[in-house]
Amino acid sequence: MLRTSGHSMMAPSPTPAHSRRIDKKKFVHISSQEIARGDFLSLQKHKYVDATGAEKHWEVAERRKRHGDTDTVSCIPVLRRQLKYDCLVLVKQYRPATKSFTLEFPAGLVENMEPLAQHAALRRLHSQTGYSANTAKQVSPLTACDPVHTGCTTKIVTVDINGDDLLNLKAEQNFGEGEMYEVVQIPTNDVLQRLNEYSRDGYVIDCKVYAFAVGLAMGIKMGESNSATEENDVQFVTNIIDQ
């Protein structure tokens, strides 16, 4: 049976017995050397010492400028309206890096004079989708965007949009020159299947969006039956992904 932590049960160790333990003190960053530079990004060679004491190098893409404690923000907005399904709000845009259209959360760089991630997230939400929100529900700690290839970081901000507010009934996008976003609204009870349909149509789904959808599907399934086994939960998600 699927077990959850609780007062009547001892919480499992975060590291299982079969896993090796990492001594963080053995990993040491030595230096960074710029080996190429573009208008917005630079290619760095990082020198470090690994757990065996060996000196190694790693190529890393870095942003040339950072304003605040994070490079970017990503906003998870849920549109709530009376007598209608709650909807996850995404944006469709063309990404030169993937040579395709993508489905993403409203997101973007933190600009100068934006010390708080929630301010940047609400600004991006309004400019890209036209929707306004007064406050953020939750702001994540610093998270890695792609820790294999880049040091770029993001903070994830969750937002509820009052779809019955007059401002949002008359929503209007306000993005900058050279930008283009199409707003996509997906009912929260059908996110994963809809994303799979978009994928079959040739869109690339941002990994944060897809991970959110998988977690949402698992949460719905586990909420339906506390007696579900782990195997059934995994099979449920596998079946949806394969559709």
Buried (B, 14 or more C-beta within 10 A) or exposed (E): EEEEEEEEEEEEEEEEEEEEEEEEEEEEEEEBEEEEEEEEBBBBBBBBBEEEEEEEEEEBBBBEEBBBEBBBBBBBBBBBBEEEEBBBBBBBBEEEEEEEBBBBBBBBBBEEEBEBBBBBBBBBBBBBBBBBBEEBEEBBEEBEBEEEEBBBBBBBBBBBBBBEBEBBEEBEBEBEEEEEBBBBBBEBEBBBBBBBEBBEEEBBBBEBBBEBBBEBBBEBBBEEEEEBEEEEBEEBBEEBBEE
